[in-house]
C-alpha cells in the first residue's frame, strides 16, 4: 500500500492529529476555533454547537455505562446466590466499552472518577428497584474505588467460581 500522498489515505497506525489522538479534546478545540472564524454564509455557531454535542455524547455514554456497571457490581456483591452469566457479561461489556471511550478520548480519563458518587447514587437506586432489597442493604457511598470498578480482575463480594453461577 502506498503512502498517503499517493493513495489519498492517511496512515492510521499512529495518531497524526488531535482528532486521532483524543476525539473529545478535538471536539472542544474545534468548537472554539469555529467560533473564532466567522466567514460569510456559514452558520458557525450551530456547527460549533453540533461538534460540542458529539463530545458531550461521549460523556453521556460513559455516565450511562458507569451506572449500569455499578448496579451490576452491587447486585453481584449483595445477591451472591443469584449471580449469573448475564451479570458477568454485562459487567465485562460495560468495562470494555468505557475503556474504549477513554482510549479514543484520553482527556476524559478522570471523568469516571469525577462522577463516581453521582453515578453510584443512581446505580444504588436502580439496584434497589431491580432486586427489591431494602435501600439500606446497599452502602450509602460507593464501596469500591473507580480503579476497582474499571478493573477487569475485580469482582466484589464473596469469592466465586463459574460453576457457582445460577442458571
Backbone as numpy.savetxt, mean C-alpha at the origin, in Angstrom:
# Nx Ny Nz CAx CAy CAz Cx Cy Cz
18.63 -6.16 -29.83 17.79 -4.99 -29.83 18.67 -3.76 -29.83
18.30 -2.75 -30.56 19.11 -1.54 -30.67 18.92 -0.62 -29.50
19.69 0.46 -29.51 19.53 1.43 -28.43 18.32 2.31 -28.69
18.01 3.18 -27.73 16.79 3.99 -27.83 16.84 4.93 -29.02
18.01 5.33 -29.45 18.11 6.24 -30.59 17.68 5.55 -31.87
17.96 4.25 -32.01 17.61 3.55 -33.24 16.25 2.89 -33.18
15.79 2.51 -31.99 14.51 1.81 -31.89 13.36 2.72 -31.51
13.69 3.85 -30.89 12.63 4.73 -30.41 12.14 4.35 -29.03
12.70 3.31 -28.43 12.29 2.86 -27.10 13.42 3.08 -26.12
13.07 3.52 -24.93 14.07 3.71 -23.89 14.44 2.37 -23.28
15.66 2.25 -22.80 16.09 1.07 -22.07 15.45 1.11 -20.69
14.56 0.16 -20.38 13.79 0.18 -19.13 14.51 -0.55 -18.00
15.73 -1.02 -18.23 16.41 -1.78 -17.18 16.85 -0.89 -16.02
17.11 0.39 -16.28 17.46 1.31 -15.21 16.65 2.58 -15.36
16.22 3.15 -14.24 15.45 4.39 -14.32 16.27 5.50 -14.97
15.65 6.21 -15.92 16.35 7.29 -16.60 15.76 8.65 -16.24
14.59 8.67 -15.65 13.95 9.92 -15.28 13.30 9.75 -13.92
12.87 10.87 -13.35 12.14 10.79 -12.08 10.88 9.94 -12.26
10.30 9.97 -13.45 9.10 9.16 -13.74 9.37 7.68 -13.49
10.52 7.20 -13.95 10.87 5.79 -13.78 11.33 5.48 -12.36
11.99 6.43 -11.73 12.56 6.17 -10.41 11.56 6.28 -9.28
10.62 7.24 -9.38 9.66 7.47 -8.30 8.43 8.15 -8.88
7.46 7.34 -9.25 6.28 7.86 -9.94 5.54 8.91 -9.11
5.33 8.66 -7.84 4.61 9.62 -7.00 5.33 10.96 -6.97
6.63 10.93 -6.73 7.39 12.17 -6.70 7.30 12.88 -8.05
7.38 12.11 -9.14 7.24 12.69 -10.47 5.91 13.41 -10.62
4.82 12.80 -10.16 3.51 13.45 -10.30 3.48 14.78 -9.60
4.08 14.82 -8.41 4.06 16.07 -7.64 4.92 17.14 -8.30
6.07 16.73 -8.81 6.96 17.69 -9.49 6.32 18.19 -10.79
5.71 17.28 -11.53 5.08 17.68 -12.80 3.92 18.63 -12.57
3.14 18.40 -11.55 2.03 19.30 -11.23 2.57 20.69 -10.94
3.65 20.76 -10.18 4.25 22.06 -9.86 4.76 22.74 -11.13
5.48 22.01 -11.98 6.03 22.57 -13.22 4.91 23.02 -14.15
3.87 22.22 -14.29 2.76 22.60 -15.17 2.11 23.90 -14.71
2.00 24.11 -13.43 1.40 25.34 -12.92 2.28 26.56 -13.19
3.56 26.35 -13.28 4.47 27.46 -13.53 4.48 27.87 -15.01
4.21 26.96 -15.92 4.23 27.23 -17.36 2.79 27.26 -17.87
2.35 28.40 -18.35 0.96 28.52 -18.76 0.82 29.01 -20.21
1.29 28.23 -21.19 1.10 28.63 -22.58 -0.38 28.70 -22.95
-0.67 29.49 -23.95 -2.05 29.67 -24.42 -2.67 28.36 -24.88
-3.97 28.22 -24.64 -4.74 27.10 -25.18 -4.71 25.82 -24.36
-3.93 25.76 -23.30 -3.87 24.54 -22.49 -4.46 24.85 -21.12
-5.30 23.96 -20.67 -5.89 24.08 -19.34 -4.91 23.47 -18.33
-3.86 24.21 -18.04 -2.79 23.70 -17.21 -3.24 23.35 -15.80
-4.12 24.15 -15.23 -4.55 23.89 -13.86 -5.23 22.52 -13.74
-6.13 22.22 -14.69 -6.80 20.91 -14.64 -5.84 19.78 -14.98
-4.90 20.03 -15.89 -3.90 19.01 -16.20 -3.07 18.70 -14.95
-2.67 19.76 -14.25 -1.90 19.57 -13.02 -2.73 18.83 -11.99
-4.01 19.18 -11.89 -4.91 18.51 -10.92 -5.02 17.03 -11.22
-5.12 16.69 -12.50 -5.22 15.27 -12.89 -3.95 14.51 -12.54
-2.81 15.12 -12.79 -1.55 14.46 -12.48 -1.44 14.25 -10.97
-1.80 15.26 -10.19 -1.77 15.10 -8.74 -2.72 13.99 -8.28
-3.86 13.88 -8.96 -4.83 12.86 -8.55 -4.28 11.45 -8.74
-3.44 11.28 -9.75 -2.81 9.98 -9.95 -1.92 9.66 -8.75
-1.17 10.65 -8.29 -0.34 10.46 -7.10 -1.18 10.16 -5.87
-2.29 10.90 -5.72 -3.18 10.67 -4.58 -3.76 9.26 -4.62
-4.02 8.75 -5.81 -4.61 7.42 -5.91 -3.64 6.36 -5.38
-2.34 6.58 -5.52 -1.38 5.63 -4.95 -1.48 5.63 -3.43
-1.63 6.80 -2.84 -1.78 6.87 -1.38 -3.07 6.18 -0.96
-4.14 6.40 -1.69 -5.43 5.77 -1.38 -5.31 4.25 -1.45
-4.63 3.76 -2.47 -4.48 2.31 -2.59 -3.66 1.74 -1.43
-2.61 2.41 -1.06 -1.82 1.96 0.10 -2.69 1.95 1.35
-3.45 3.02 1.55 -4.35 3.11 2.72 -5.31 1.93 2.77
-6.00 1.70 1.65 -7.00 0.63 1.60 -6.38 -0.74 1.83
-5.25 -0.98 1.21 -4.59 -2.27 1.37 -4.07 -2.46 2.80
-3.60 -1.39 3.41 -3.12 -1.47 4.78 -4.26 -1.81 5.74
-5.43 -1.24 5.52 -6.59 -1.56 6.36 -6.95 -3.03 6.25
-7.01 -3.55 5.03 -7.34 -4.96 4.82 -6.27 -5.85 5.46
-5.01 -5.49 5.27 -3.91 -6.26 5.85 -4.00 -6.29 7.37
-4.20 -5.14 7.98 -4.31 -5.08 9.44 -5.52 -5.86 9.96
-6.64 -5.76 9.26 -7.83 -6.50 9.68 -7.56 -8.01 9.67
-6.90 -8.49 8.63 -6.63 -9.93 8.56 -5.57 -10.35 9.58
-4.61 -9.50 9.88 -3.65 -9.82 10.94 -4.35 -9.91 12.29
-5.31 -9.02 12.52 -6.09 -9.08 13.77 -6.90 -10.37 13.85
-7.60 -10.70 12.77 -8.39 -11.93 12.77 -7.47 -13.13 12.99
-6.30 -13.11 12.36 -5.34 -14.20 12.49 -4.90 -14.36 13.95
-4.61 -13.23 14.58 -4.13 -13.27 15.96 -5.22 -13.65 16.95
-6.41 -13.11 16.78 -7.44 -13.26 17.81 -8.49 -14.33 17.51
-8.39 -14.99 16.37 -9.26 -16.12 16.07 -8.42 -17.28 15.52
-7.46 -17.76 16.30 -6.56 -18.80 15.77 -7.30 -20.07 15.34
-8.42 -20.35 15.97 -9.18 -21.56 15.63 -9.88 -21.44 14.26
-9.97 -20.23 13.74 -10.66 -20.02 12.46 -9.69 -19.66 11.33
-8.39 -19.73 11.58 -7.40 -19.41 10.55 -7.63 -20.27 9.32
-7.50 -19.64 8.15 -7.68 -20.39 6.91 -6.76 -19.88 5.82
-6.66 -20.67 4.78 -5.79 -20.32 3.65 -6.14 -18.96 3.07
-7.42 -18.65 3.02 -7.85 -17.38 2.45 -7.28 -16.18 3.19
-7.23 -16.26 4.51 -6.66 -15.16 5.30 -5.18 -15.03 4.99
-4.49 -16.17 4.95 -3.07 -16.18 4.65 -2.80 -15.59 3.27
-3.63 -15.96 2.32 -3.51 -15.46 0.96 -3.74 -13.95 0.90
-4.76 -13.47 1.60 -5.06 -12.04 1.63 -3.93 -11.26 2.27
-3.39 -11.77 3.36 -2.27 -11.11 4.03 -1.09 -10.98 3.05
-0.76 -12.07 2.39 0.35 -12.05 1.43 0.10 -11.12 0.27
-1.11 -11.14 -0.27 -1.46 -10.29 -1.41 -1.34 -8.81 -1.06
-1.82 -8.44 0.12 -1.76 -7.03 0.52 -0.31 -6.59 0.71
0.49 -7.43 1.31 1.91 -7.10 1.51 2.63 -6.93 0.18
2.41 -7.83 -0.75 3.06 -7.75 -2.06 2.61 -6.49 -2.80
1.33 -6.18 -2.74 0.81 -5.00 -3.44 1.37 -3.70 -2.84
1.41 -3.63 -1.52 1.98 -2.44 -0.87 3.45 -2.31 -1.23
4.17 -3.41 -1.18 5.59 -3.41 -1.53 5.78 -2.91 -2.97
4.94 -3.36 -3.87 5.03 -2.92 -5.27 4.79 -1.43 -5.42
3.80 -0.91 -4.71 3.53 0.52 -4.76 4.70 1.32 -4.20
5.31 0.83 -3.14 6.44 1.52 -2.53 7.70 1.44 -3.41
7.81 0.37 -4.17 8.95 0.25 -5.09 8.82 1.25 -6.24
7.61 1.45 -6.73 7.44 2.40 -7.84 7.43 3.85 -7.37
7.16 4.05 -6.09 7.14 5.41 -5.53 7.85 5.42 -4.18
9.18 5.37 -4.20 9.94 5.33 -2.94 9.68 6.52 -2.02
9.24 7.63 -2.55 8.96 8.78 -1.67 7.78 8.50 -0.74
7.03 7.45 -1.00 5.91 7.07 -0.12 6.32 6.02 0.91
7.59 5.68 0.98 8.07 4.63 1.86 7.63 4.83 3.31
7.62 6.05 3.80 7.23 6.33 5.20 5.72 6.40 5.38
4.98 6.50 4.29 3.54 6.71 4.37 2.80 5.64 5.17
3.04 4.34 4.95 2.32 3.35 5.77 2.54 3.53 7.27
3.74 3.85 7.67 4.02 4.09 9.09 3.33 5.35 9.59
3.26 6.35 8.73 2.62 7.61 9.11 1.12 7.44 9.37
0.49 6.49 8.68 -0.96 6.31 8.82 -1.34 5.04 9.58
-0.36 4.39 10.21 -0.64 3.12 10.89 -1.76 3.25 11.91
-1.72 4.25 12.78 -2.77 4.41 13.80 -4.14 4.61 13.14
-4.18 5.46 12.14 -5.44 5.76 11.42 -5.99 4.49 10.78
-5.13 3.77 10.07 -5.57 2.55 9.38 -5.96 1.47 10.39
-5.22 1.38 11.48 -5.51 0.36 12.49 -6.91 0.59 13.09
-7.24 1.83 13.37 -8.56 2.15 13.94 -9.67 1.62 13.03
-9.52 1.81 11.75 -10.53 1.33 10.79 -10.51 -0.19 10.66
-9.32 -0.77 10.66 -9.19 -2.23 10.59 -9.80 -2.89 11.82
-9.60 -2.28 12.96 -10.15 -2.80 14.22 -11.68 -2.80 14.17
-12.24 -1.70 13.65 -13.71 -1.63 13.50 -14.21 -2.72 12.56
-13.54 -2.89 11.43 -13.97 -3.91 10.46 -13.80 -5.32 11.02
-12.72 -5.55 11.75 -12.50 -6.87 12.35 -13.59 -7.17 13.38
-13.98 -6.15 14.13 -15.06 -6.32 15.12 -16.36 -6.70 14.42
-16.65 -6.03 13.32 -17.88 -6.33 12.57 -17.84 -7.72 11.96
-16.72 -8.07 11.33 -16.62 -9.37 10.66 -16.60 -10.55 11.62
-15.90 -10.40 12.73 -15.75 -11.52 13.67 -16.89 -11.60 14.67
-17.58 -10.49 14.85 -18.64 -10.37 15.86 -18.08 -10.52 17.28
-16.77 -10.28 17.40 -16.14 -10.27 18.72 -16.31 -8.88 19.33
-16.22 -8.80 20.62 -16.32 -7.52 21.30 -15.17 -6.62 20.88
-15.43 -5.33 20.72 -14.34 -4.41 20.38 -13.18 -4.49 21.37
-13.48 -4.81 22.62 -12.43 -4.89 23.63 -11.49 -6.08 23.40
-11.87 -7.00 22.52 -11.01 -8.13 22.17 -9.71 -7.63 21.53
-9.86 -6.58 20.74 -8.74 -6.06 19.98 -8.10 -4.87 20.71
-6.78 -4.82 20.75 -6.11 -3.70 21.42 -6.55 -2.36 20.82
-6.57 -1.34 21.66 -6.98 -0.01 21.22 -5.98 0.59 20.24
-4.70 0.24 20.40 -3.64 0.74 19.53 -2.99 -0.44 18.82
-2.35 -0.19 17.69 -1.76 -1.31 16.93 -0.83 -2.17 17.77
-1.06 -3.48 17.80 -0.19 -4.37 18.55 1.06 -4.79 17.76
1.19 -4.26 16.53 2.35 -4.59 15.69 2.96 -3.29 15.17
4.24 -3.35 14.88 4.92 -2.21 14.26 4.66 -2.26 12.76
4.91 -1.16 12.09 4.73 -1.16 10.64 5.72 -2.12 9.98
6.91 -2.26 10.56 7.88 -3.22 10.01 7.33 -4.64 10.09
6.69 -4.99 11.19 6.09 -6.32 11.33 4.94 -6.49 10.34
4.09 -5.49 10.25 2.92 -5.56 9.36 3.35 -5.86 7.93
4.42 -5.24 7.49 4.85 -5.39 6.09 5.83 -6.53 5.87
6.25 -7.20 6.94 7.24 -8.28 6.87 6.57 -9.60 6.50
6.98 -10.18 5.37 6.41 -11.45 4.91 6.56 -12.58 5.92
7.58 -12.52 6.75 7.83 -13.60 7.71 7.04 -13.43 9.01
6.43 -12.28 9.21 5.72 -12.02 10.47 4.26 -12.48 10.40
3.87 -13.28 11.38 2.47 -13.64 11.58 2.22 -13.56 13.08
1.24 -12.78 13.50 1.01 -12.59 14.93 0.33 -13.79 15.59
0.34 -13.78 16.91 -0.40 -14.79 17.65 0.36 -16.08 17.83
-0.41 -17.09 18.14 0.15 -18.40 18.43 0.86 -18.97 17.21
1.93 -19.74 17.45 2.61 -20.41 16.33 1.61 -21.32 15.60
1.85 -21.56 14.34 0.93 -22.35 13.54 1.68 -23.18 12.52
0.97 -24.11 11.95 1.49 -24.96 10.87 0.41 -25.00 9.80
0.77 -25.08 8.53 -0.26 -25.10 7.48 -1.33 -26.18 7.68
-0.97 -27.29 8.32 -1.95 -28.34 8.58 -3.01 -27.90 9.60
-2.75 -26.81 10.34 -3.67 -26.32 11.36 -4.80 -25.48 10.77
-4.68 -25.07 9.51 -5.66 -24.15 8.93 -7.01 -24.81 8.74
-8.07 -24.03 9.01 -9.44 -24.52 8.85 -9.76 -24.67 7.37
-10.66 -25.52 7.08 -11.10 -25.75 5.69 -11.89 -24.59 5.17
